[in-house]
Amino acid sequence: MQKRLFPRIAAAASALLLLAACGQSRPEGPAEVLLHTTAGDIRIELDGRTPLHRDNFLKLTREGFFDSVLFHRVIADFMIQAGDPASRRAPAGTMLGESDAGYLIPAEIVYPALAHTRGALAAARTSDEVNPERKSSGSQFYIVWGKPFDGATLDRIQQSVTAATNGEIVIPDSLRTIYETTGGTPFLDGQYTVFGRVTEGLEIVEAIQGVATDSVGRPLEDVRIIRAEAVRK
């Protein structure tokens, strides 16, 4: 069984995101953000069915929050993670993942419509033990790469997901087919908020997830988000 994503983020008080108070009107439906990285461009669609996460990601993008942050945690055949503001000027060997935007976002788990298939954009969070409501980090996110699983392995993953979600999440046949062919991280389904997907630049995600890393997953050569740009609001 692969390691579950329990990113190291600082504890923070939970807060609903009142973007109107910041002078920003809420877009309807999806929105798009372009991540200009040192490895190439990744275009992401933010899903309208997760408006709190969509609006928060747009807000941080407009503020330049993601500019110059690293993909600080990369695990081959799993995912790439970013959004720690402390990573901007972190020397080599510095432990990262403890910082975020300073607030939490209520979970918006829309399953099975939004699942951990390859290219999914999801919010990092702390573990169930300290975060039973599964609230999301205000800024740390990950992009799924994953790998294909055979039917027997998916059956075992289903047992694990059943236990983790009190039987609420059942992986449908349509998703099983995707997980058996293209791949993803089905063991996270129903437990983290998926709020978007990569629409262009999946080959860049593949390249990043394959870089050499240290023992805690930090790339040996920094992979940086040069600039995040809201391209469709």
Kinemage of the C-alpha trace (Angstrom):
@kinemage 1
@onewidth
@group {chain A} dominant
@subgroup {mainchain}
@vectorlist {calphas} color= white
{ca met a 1} P 0.000 0.000 0.000
{ca gln a 2} L 1.375 3.383 -0.932
{ca lys a 3} L 1.881 6.157 1.561
{ca arg a 4} L -1.139 8.370 2.105
{ca leu a 5} L -0.710 12.086 1.628
{ca phe a 6} L -0.352 13.629 5.074
{ca pro a 7} L 1.532 16.837 4.211
{ca arg a 8} L 3.264 18.753 6.948
{ca ile a 9} L 1.425 22.044 7.307
{ca ala a 10} L 1.177 24.487 10.192
{ca ala a 11} L -1.931 24.363 12.360
{ca ala a 12} L -4.309 27.239 11.603
{ca ala a 13} L -7.772 28.404 12.555
{ca ser a 14} L -10.475 27.443 10.092
{ca ala a 15} L -12.106 30.284 8.171
{ca leu a 16} L -14.638 30.589 5.366
{ca leu a 17} L -13.287 32.590 2.466
{ca leu a 18} L -15.318 35.751 2.016
{ca leu a 19} L -13.848 36.963 -1.251
{ca ala a 20} L -16.446 39.640 -1.685
{ca ala a 21} L -14.893 41.388 1.277
{ca cys a 22} L -11.662 41.523 -0.730
{ca gly a 23} L -13.393 43.242 -3.608
{ca gln a 24} L -13.466 40.120 -5.757
{ca ser a 25} L -16.636 38.850 -7.387
{ca arg a 26} L -17.127 35.119 -7.581
{ca pro a 27} L -16.865 33.622 -11.065
{ca glu a 28} L -19.500 31.168 -12.166
{ca gly a 29} L -18.433 27.728 -13.302
{ca pro a 30} L -14.814 26.755 -13.884
{ca ala a 31} L -11.779 28.987 -14.110
{ca glu a 32} L -8.265 28.470 -15.433
{ca val a 33} L -4.813 29.099 -14.023
{ca leu a 34} L -1.540 28.735 -15.887
{ca leu a 35} L 1.457 27.677 -13.809
{ca his a 36} L 4.667 28.847 -15.452
{ca thr a 37} L 7.296 26.535 -13.940
{ca thr a 38} L 11.003 25.986 -14.477
{ca ala a 39} L 10.056 22.651 -16.071
{ca gly a 40} L 7.402 24.098 -18.401
{ca asp a 41} L 3.819 25.346 -18.320
{ca ile a 42} L 0.923 23.524 -16.649
{ca arg a 43} L -2.622 24.687 -17.399
{ca ile a 44} L -5.183 23.885 -14.692
{ca glu a 45} L -8.960 24.082 -14.763
{ca leu a 46} L -10.520 24.922 -11.382
{ca asp a 47} L -13.870 23.179 -11.006
{ca gly a 48} L -17.018 25.216 -10.377
{ca arg a 49} L -18.422 22.465 -8.139
{ca thr a 50} L -15.821 23.355 -5.502
{ca pro a 51} L -16.342 27.134 -5.303
{ca leu a 52} L -14.487 27.742 -2.020
{ca his a 53} L -11.348 26.052 -3.310
{ca arg a 54} L -11.706 27.579 -6.784
{ca asp a 55} L -12.112 31.106 -5.456
{ca asn a 56} L -9.296 30.713 -2.941
{ca phe a 57} L -6.866 29.444 -5.581
{ca leu a 58} L -7.797 32.354 -7.867
{ca lys a 59} L -7.385 34.833 -5.022
{ca leu a 60} L -3.915 33.533 -4.155
{ca thr a 61} L -2.972 33.504 -7.838
{ca arg a 62} L -3.988 37.153 -8.284
{ca glu a 63} L -2.032 38.104 -5.158
{ca gly a 64} L 1.132 36.419 -6.463
{ca phe a 65} L 1.147 33.957 -3.566
{ca phe a 66} L 2.348 31.042 -5.709
{ca asp a 67} L 5.009 33.015 -7.548
{ca ser a 68} L 8.482 31.560 -6.900
{ca val a 69} L 7.338 28.737 -4.588
{ca leu a 70} L 8.863 25.299 -5.077
{ca phe a 71} L 7.388 21.928 -5.755
{ca his a 72} L 8.780 20.999 -2.373
{ca arg a 73} L 7.535 17.403 -2.164
{ca val a 74} L 7.696 15.051 -5.125
{ca ile a 75} L 7.040 11.309 -4.990
{ca ala a 76} L 7.461 9.260 -8.154
{ca asp a 77} L 4.341 7.409 -9.299
{ca phe a 78} L 2.314 9.420 -6.751
{ca met a 79} L 2.112 13.222 -6.912
{ca ile a 80} L 3.871 16.608 -6.935
{ca gln a 81} L 3.126 19.112 -4.141
{ca ala a 82} L 3.558 22.891 -3.829
{ca gly a 83} L 2.125 25.926 -2.031
{ca asp a 84} L 4.505 26.348 0.930
{ca pro a 85} L 5.474 30.058 1.045
{ca ala a 86} L 8.588 29.236 3.073
{ca ser a 87} L 9.979 27.389 0.059
{ca arg a 88} L 10.691 30.535 -1.962
{ca arg a 89} L 14.154 31.138 -0.523
{ca ala a 90} L 14.755 27.832 1.241
{ca pro a 91} L 18.384 26.632 1.088
{ca ala a 92} L 19.089 23.086 -0.006
{ca gly a 93} L 18.368 20.564 2.724
{ca thr a 94} L 15.784 22.751 4.493
{ca met a 95} L 12.748 20.803 5.703
{ca leu a 96} L 9.677 22.208 3.979
{ca gly a 97} L 5.930 21.696 4.184
{ca glu a 98} L 5.175 23.361 7.533
{ca ser a 99} L 3.847 26.663 6.161
{ca asp a 100} L 0.752 27.674 4.257
{ca ala a 101} L -1.615 30.637 3.881
{ca gly a 102} L -2.611 30.547 7.554
{ca tyr a 103} L -6.194 29.282 7.337
{ca leu a 104} L -8.174 26.167 6.463
{ca ile a 105} L -10.904 25.637 3.878
{ca pro a 106} L -13.951 23.444 4.560
{ca ala a 107} L -13.860 20.188 2.632
{ca glu a 108} L -15.682 20.139 -0.714
{ca ile a 109} L -15.494 16.480 -1.657
{ca val a 110} L -17.538 15.886 -4.812
{ca tyr a 111} L -17.237 12.178 -5.498
{ca pro a 112} L -17.138 10.355 -7.866
{ca ala a 113} L -17.340 13.339 -10.229
{ca leu a 114} L -14.021 14.645 -8.894
{ca ala a 115} L -11.652 11.766 -8.180
{ca his a 116} L -7.916 11.176 -7.898
{ca thr a 117} L -7.354 10.268 -11.530
{ca arg a 118} L -4.096 11.242 -13.223
{ca gly a 119} L -3.844 15.026 -13.547
{ca ala a 120} L -6.281 15.812 -10.719
{ca leu a 121} L -5.604 18.945 -8.644
{ca ala a 122} L -6.305 18.466 -4.932
{ca ala a 123} L -5.794 20.259 -1.630
{ca ala a 124} L -3.283 18.979 0.900
{ca arg a 125} L -4.291 18.687 4.523
{ca thr a 126} L -3.279 17.286 7.890
{ca ser a 127} L -4.270 13.805 9.039
{ca asp a 128} L -7.672 12.665 10.282
{ca glu a 129} L -6.318 12.371 13.807
{ca val a 130} L -5.951 16.151 14.089
{ca asn a 131} L -8.356 17.129 11.320
{ca pro a 132} L -11.411 14.844 11.396
{ca glu a 133} L -13.442 17.235 9.234
{ca arg a 134} L -10.779 16.916 6.518
{ca lys a 135} L -10.424 20.647 6.030
{ca ser a 136} L -7.926 21.708 3.394
{ca ser a 137} L -4.741 23.717 3.689
{ca gly a 138} L -5.254 27.299 2.578
{ca ser a 139} L -2.507 27.078 -0.043
{ca gln a 140} L -0.761 23.711 -0.262
{ca phe a 141} L -1.924 21.600 -3.182
{ca tyr a 142} L -0.856 18.543 -5.121
{ca ile a 143} L -1.239 17.265 -8.659
{ca val a 144} L -1.840 13.539 -9.024
{ca trp a 145} L 0.346 11.332 -11.187
{ca gly a 146} L -0.121 7.855 -9.726
{ca lys a 147} L 0.103 4.577 -11.611
{ca pro a 148} L -2.246 1.909 -12.974
{ca phe a 149} L -3.559 -0.768 -10.598
{ca asp a 150} L -4.803 -4.244 -11.430
{ca gly a 151} L -8.246 -5.409 -10.359
{ca ala a 152} L -7.060 -7.340 -7.304
{ca thr a 153} L -5.118 -4.350 -6.019
{ca leu a 154} L -8.121 -2.092 -6.577
{ca asp a 155} L -10.198 -4.514 -4.518
{ca arg a 156} L -7.737 -4.118 -1.630
{ca ile a 157} L -7.726 -0.347 -2.096
{ca gln a 158} L -11.527 -0.375 -1.945
{ca gln a 159} L -11.349 -2.142 1.414
{ca ser a 160} L -8.992 0.552 2.698
{ca val a 161} L -11.185 3.364 1.350
{ca thr a 162} L -14.273 1.725 2.852
{ca ala a 163} L -12.612 1.679 6.263
{ca ala a 164} L -11.367 5.275 5.953
{ca thr a 165} L -14.763 6.668 4.894
{ca asn a 166} L -17.086 4.495 6.976
{ca gly a 167} L -18.348 2.823 3.834
{ca glu a 168} L -19.392 6.087 2.158
{ca ile a 169} L -17.043 5.854 -0.823
{ca val a 170} L -17.397 3.093 -3.399
{ca ile a 171} L -15.149 3.285 -6.453
{ca pro a 172} L -17.524 2.919 -9.426
{ca asp a 173} L -16.741 0.697 -12.403
{ca ser a 174} L -16.169 3.737 -14.619
{ca leu a 175} L -13.363 4.940 -12.331
{ca arg a 176} L -11.963 1.444 -11.864
{ca thr a 177} L -11.452 1.290 -15.624
{ca ile a 178} L -9.509 4.560 -15.536
{ca tyr a 179} L -7.430 3.424 -12.562
{ca glu a 180} L -6.632 0.135 -14.310
{ca thr a 181} L -5.548 1.814 -17.563
{ca thr a 182} L -4.371 5.404 -17.064
{ca gly a 183} L -3.860 5.331 -13.312
{ca gly a 184} L -4.114 7.694 -10.375
{ca thr a 185} L -4.211 7.504 -6.579
{ca pro a 186} L -7.586 5.870 -5.763
{ca phe a 187} L -6.582 5.243 -2.145
{ca leu a 188} L -7.115 8.991 -1.518
{ca asp a 189} L -10.649 9.103 -2.934
{ca gly a 190} L -13.282 10.633 -0.693
{ca gln a 191} L -10.706 11.874 1.798
{ca tyr a 192} L -9.153 14.944 0.161
{ca thr a 193} L -10.812 17.700 -1.850
{ca val a 194} L -10.173 17.416 -5.575
{ca phe a 195} L -10.933 20.832 -7.069
{ca gly a 196} L -9.533 20.843 -10.569
{ca arg a 197} L -7.505 19.061 -13.206
{ca val a 198} L -4.597 19.564 -15.576
{ca thr a 199} L -5.835 20.333 -19.089
{ca glu a 200} L -2.449 21.003 -20.711
{ca gly a 201} L 1.068 20.151 -19.622
{ca leu a 202} L 0.561 16.684 -18.200
{ca glu a 203} L 3.949 15.813 -19.686
{ca ile a 204} L 5.432 18.499 -17.425
{ca val a 205} L 3.826 16.846 -14.394
{ca glu a 206} L 5.308 13.541 -15.555
{ca ala a 207} L 8.756 15.096 -15.832
{ca ile a 208} L 8.554 16.699 -12.385
{ca gln a 209} L 7.377 13.522 -10.637
{ca gly a 210} L 10.380 11.732 -12.093
{ca val a 211} L 13.130 14.044 -10.829
{ca ala a 212} L 15.728 12.933 -8.295
{ca thr a 213} L 14.804 13.812 -4.698
{ca asp a 214} L 16.230 13.597 -1.209
{ca ser a 215} L 14.919 11.243 1.473
{ca val a 216} L 11.887 13.441 2.252
{ca gly a 217} L 10.896 14.071 -1.368
{ca arg a 218} L 12.446 17.490 -2.028
{ca pro a 219} L 13.908 17.651 -5.545
{ca leu a 220} L 17.714 17.809 -5.509
{ca glu a 221} L 17.478 20.552 -8.128
{ca asp a 222} L 14.729 23.066 -7.355
{ca val a 223} L 11.573 22.922 -9.475
{ca arg a 224} L 9.884 26.297 -9.096
{ca ile a 225} L 6.590 27.937 -10.016
{ca ile a 226} L 7.969 31.052 -11.660
{ca arg a 227} L 4.537 32.668 -11.881
{ca ala a 228} L 0.897 31.637 -11.591
{ca glu a 229} L -1.470 33.440 -13.977
{ca ala a 230} L -5.274 33.535 -13.955
{ca val a 231} L -6.063 33.143 -17.658
{ca arg a 232} L -9.834 32.683 -17.521
{ca lys a 233} L -11.967 34.005 -14.667
